[in-house]
Amino acid sequence: MVTLVDPTGQPLGEMDVYSAHTAPGFLHLACSAVVFGPDDTVLLQRRADDKPTFGGKWSNTCCTHPYVDELPHQAAGRRMREELGFQTPLVPAGSFRYRAVDPITGMVEHELDYVSIGSVETRNVPFRLDDAEVAEVAFVPVHDLGALSVTPWFQMVFSIALSARES
């Protein structure tokens, strides 16, 4: 289930995740994490190819939908453990709204997305990937991000994360 919200973020009720992502798409809560690594890198994941939205695209460290009464940065931490098999402390960084239609599946992402950031000191993270969610992970140098095929939300997530990291 996802929490439906109005444009200001006020809860309107709940809906199953599939229906919320079916056209025209319903605005709901989401959260994203960005983990910065050593040497000006960022930890990215390539979404599993058979994901219903934007499969095979590179994206931020992880993203999910918060459970009812779960804070977004806590939900992002939970999802990091579930998808990547590790955790690091996360702090809230900001939020934004977006809508994107997957051109292959027709599924719709229409989310109020809360971004959280964290960091790791080494690239030697003991990952345990959930193959149904994640095809691969990589520490990518920030200056190389423009060369990747990324999800529609990635640029805004990364912009918020970078601004929060620098402040």
C-alpha positions in Angstrom: 0.0 0.0 0.0 1.1 3.6 -0.7 -0.1 6.8 1.0 -2.0 9.1 -1.4 -1.4 12.8 -0.9 -2.5 16.1 -2.2 0.0 18.5 -3.8 0.9 19.9 -0.3 1.7 16.4 1.1 -1.5 16.0 3.1 -2.6 12.4 3.3 -5.7 11.5 1.4 -5.8 7.7 2.0 -4.2 4.6 0.8 -4.1 2.6 -2.4 -2.3 -0.6 -3.6 1.0 0.1 -5.2 0.0 -1.3 -8.6 -3.1 0.9 -8.9 -1.3 4.0 -7.8 1.2 3.5 -10.7 -1.4 2.7 -13.3 -2.2 5.6 -15.7 -3.0 8.3 -15.1 -1.0 7.7 -11.8 -2.0 8.9 -8.4 0.2 11.3 -6.3 1.7 9.3 -3.4 4.5 9.4 -0.9 7.9 8.0 -1.9 11.5 8.3 -0.5 14.9 8.1 -2.1 18.4 7.6 -0.6 21.7 8.8 -2.0 24.8 7.4 -0.5 28.1 9.2 -1.2 31.3 7.2 -1.4 34.9 8.0 -1.2 36.8 10.0 -3.9 33.8 12.1 -5.0 31.7 9.0 -6.0 28.0 8.2 -5.5 26.6 4.7 -5.0 24.1 4.0 -7.7 22.0 1.0 -8.6 20.8 -0.3 -11.9 17.2 -1.3 -11.6 16.3 -4.9 -12.4 15.4 -5.2 -16.1 11.8 -6.5 -15.3 10.9 -3.7 -12.9 7.5 -2.3 -13.9 8.9 1.3 -14.1 12.1 2.2 -15.8 13.7 -1.3 -15.6 17.4 -1.4 -16.5 17.9 2.3 -15.8 20.6 3.6 -13.4 19.2 5.4 -10.3 20.0 6.6 -6.9 21.1 4.2 -4.1 17.6 3.1 -3.4 14.0 4.3 -3.3 10.7 3.0 -1.9 7.3 4.0 -0.4 7.1 4.7 3.4 4.8 2.5 5.4 2.0 4.4 7.3 3.6 6.3 10.2 7.2 5.5 9.0 9.4 8.5 8.5 10.8 8.8 4.9 14.5 8.5 6.0 13.7 5.4 8.1 11.9 3.9 5.1 14.9 4.6 2.8 17.1 2.9 5.4 14.8 -0.1 5.5 14.8 -0.4 1.8 18.6 -0.1 1.6 18.9 -3.1 3.9 16.2 -5.0 1.8 17.6 -4.3 -1.6 21.3 -3.9 -1.0 22.0 -5.8 2.2 23.7 -3.0 4.1 22.9 0.1 5.9 24.4 3.5 6.8 22.9 6.4 8.7 20.6 8.6 6.6 19.5 12.2 7.2 16.7 14.1 5.5 17.8 16.4 2.6 14.6 17.7 1.0 11.7 16.8 -1.2 10.1 17.3 -4.6 7.2 16.3 -6.8 7.4 14.6 -10.2 5.4 12.6 -12.7 7.0 10.3 -15.3 5.5 7.7 -17.6 7.5 4.6 -18.5 7.5 4.5 -22.3 7.8 0.7 -22.4 5.2 -0.4 -19.7 2.9 2.7 -19.6 3.2 2.6 -15.8 3.3 6.0 -14.1 5.5 7.4 -11.3 3.7 10.3 -9.7 5.3 10.9 -6.4 6.1 13.4 -3.6 9.6 12.1 -3.0 11.6 12.7 0.2 15.3 12.5 -0.3 17.8 11.4 2.4 21.6 11.2 2.2 24.3 9.2 3.8 27.9 8.2 3.2 30.4 5.3 3.4 34.1 5.6 3.8 35.1 2.7 1.5 33.9 1.0 -1.7 34.4 -2.4 0.0 30.7 -2.6 1.1 29.5 -6.2 1.7 26.5 -6.0 -0.6 23.8 -8.6 -0.7 21.6 -7.6 -3.7 17.9 -8.5 -4.1 18.0 -9.7 -7.7 14.3 -8.9 -8.2 15.0 -5.3 -7.5 18.6 -4.5 -8.4 20.7 -5.7 -11.4 23.9 -4.2 -10.2 25.5 -1.4 -8.1 28.5 0.8 -8.7 30.3 3.7 -7.1 30.3 6.2 -9.9 32.4 9.3 -10.0 30.2 12.4 -9.9 31.7 13.8 -13.1 30.7 10.6 -14.9 27.0 10.7 -14.0 26.0 12.4 -17.3 27.0 9.4 -19.3 24.5 7.0 -17.7 21.0 6.2 -18.8 19.1 7.2 -15.6 15.6 7.2 -14.3 13.5 10.4 -14.8 13.7 11.3 -11.1 17.5 10.8 -10.7 18.6 14.3 -11.6 16.3 16.0 -9.1 17.1 13.4 -6.3 20.9 13.9 -6.9 20.6 17.7 -7.1 18.8 17.8 -3.7 21.3 15.3 -2.2 24.3 17.3 -3.5 22.9 20.6 -2.2 22.3 19.1 1.2 25.7 17.5 1.3 27.4 20.8 0.5 25.5 22.9 3.1 
